[in-house]
Amino acid sequence: MNYERPQFFHLMQYAEAAEHDVVDMVSGNPDWEPPAALRDGLREYADADPDEFQYPPSEGLLELREEIAARRNVAPSRIVVTNGTGEANYLAMAAALDRDAGSEVLLADPVYPYYPGKTELLGGKVTLVPTERDGSIDPARFREAASEETGLILVNTPNNPTGAVYSRETMRELAALAEEMDATLVSDEVYDHFDFTGEFESALTLDSDRAIVTSGYSKSMAITGFRVGYAILPERLVGGAKTRHMLVNVATSRPPQVAVLRALRETETEYYESVRSLLRERVDTFTDALDAAGAEYSRPDGGFYVLARFDGFPGTMANAERLVDEAGVAGMPGDTFGSARDEWLRFALVTPRVEEAAARLADYFD
Ligand SMILES: Cc1ncc(COP(=O)(O)O)c(C=O)c1O
C-alpha cells in the first residue's frame, strides 16, 4: 500500500506557503481552550511517581473506562480506550468485517474520507449511498443499496461535513437494517457535544446488540493532539477489538488518559455550553456572509463545518487553491468527500477569524 498524503494536509501546506494572509478553514483543530481541569491533570501528572509512567492496562485505565461507562450507561467491560476516535473506528470496522458476514461497507455520501480508506485497508468494499439535499439520511436508500454482502453500515452523527444530526428514527431503522442483513451498525459520534438542536441521541440508546459506538475527546475537549477516544462494542465483539488494539498499540498513552479523566470528573456543563454558543455565533456570522455572497449552504444542526456552493465554482482542489490565492480563504474541496457534494466547499469554523473570512468570500463572489 502506497502512502497517500491526505488532501487536507496538502491544502493546509498550500495555504501556509502562500505569501499573503490566508484564513485557514481547512483543519478540524478547535481554536478554543480545553477544560481547565485538563491542564491541571497534565500538570499533576508531571509530578507523579515513576510507576505511574509505566504501561497502562491495554484496554485503557480502569478508572477512565468506569467513568465513560457510567456516563454512557454500559458495562466498563464493553469499552476499549483508543488512540482517538480514528482508532476506535478502525477497531469497530475490523470487528464488523471479522465476523465474515459480508465485506461490503455502506457509507453515506458525502463521506469522511478516512472511512473508505479504512475499508480498503481492511479488505472491504465501499458502497456509497447518497444523502438528501439537507444532509439527512433516507434509510430506504440504504435498504436499496444493501445486499447479501453487506457486513457493515457506518454513519457519523453529528456529521462531518454536512452538519446533519440524524434522527432517532433514522438510527433505529439503520440498526434494524443491520439486523436484517446480519451486519453491524457503527455510529461515529465524535461530535456528540456539538448538537445545536437538542435532538441528538447516541446509537447506544437503541440498545441494539448490532451497534458499535465510537467517540473521543479530540473535539469535545479541544485536544486533537492528545489522541484519546473509545469504542463501545457488544460483549461478543469486544474481545477481538481489545486484541487488535493490544497487538497494534500495546496501549493508549497514559498521560492524556489521566488528564481526560480529571477533565471528565471536574468539568461543568457550562464549559460545553459556552463552546456551543461560540459556535452558534460563528455559524450565524458565516452564513450571513454566505447569504450576502449569494451562496447556497447547509446550516449545521451539529458539528462545526459549513458546506457552501458558489455558482460556477465547483469544489475541486484547483478551485480550493484558487480561493487561497485570490480570496485568502482556505476551505476543503467537496469532491474529497465523495461525489454527492462535488459542487461544494467545506469551511471549518475553528478560527476566531470567521467574520473576516466571511467578508473575504462575500467580496470575492460579489
Ligand atoms: C467524523 C470524524 N471521525 C473521526 C475523526 C477523528 O477523531 P479523533 O481525533 O478522535 O481520532 C474526525 C476528525 O476530524 C472526524 O471528523
The ligand as a Gaussian input file, in Angstrom:
#p B3LYP/6-31G(d) Opt

LIG

0 1
 C      -16.140000      12.100000      11.513000
 C      -14.828000      12.031000      12.199000
 N      -14.473000      10.895000      12.814000
 C      -13.282000      10.779000      13.434000
 C      -12.391000      11.832000      13.460000
 C      -11.064000      11.647000      14.135000
 O      -11.199000      11.918000      15.503000
 P      -10.009000      11.663000      16.513000
 O       -9.147000      12.873000      16.530000
 O      -10.716000      11.449000      17.845000
 O       -9.290000      10.450000      16.061000
 C      -12.721000      13.044000      12.852000
 C      -11.767000      14.172000      12.833000
 O      -11.932000      15.174000      12.205000
 C      -13.980000      13.151000      12.203000
 O      -14.343000      14.278000      11.585000

